[in-house]
Amino acid sequence: MNLQDQFDQALTDSKSLPERPDNMTLLRIYALYKQASSGDADGKRPGLTDMVARAKWDAWDMQKGMSKEDAMQRYIDAIAELKG
């Protein structure tokens, strides 16, 4: 199975985890997903009034410079860890 197939499987697996991850873990897997699928964070950072969007953007921006392949592998590993 190639990396893209493993990533796609991890996306599917993420929807049926045994329990909901804590918010910091959710931010981490969101950021890895965005980095793998869209590359470096772009656009304007959301304002203070939208705390959720701002936290998500900040988590994604922290992945800046990470390659698509590395982000995909880290996402796959994170979901595998959550699956147990």
Steps between C-alpha positions, in 0.01 A plus 500: 500500500651834400508810721191658340299180553614483863405865547156441348451200729604708803240762399235229496625358830492844663121503470463185710747540787408316821477830690511870420853639534567800725503846341880526474516166318217608270693818417814299427330256263310786334826687443669192356203436272501860374878496445476171310206608287561875453862575586606796712233712667390787284260786523444732787509377859145504644423773751468468875123475483520163322708305751441156348601604147799686642619195697461279194689746279777538758540122531518471121747789475730322747548228236641753251778355289409136566482298179172350385643150537625562855164649602318203348720252688461687830121508449497125429708436813279723717180325391659157548597602854144619572353175367700314763 
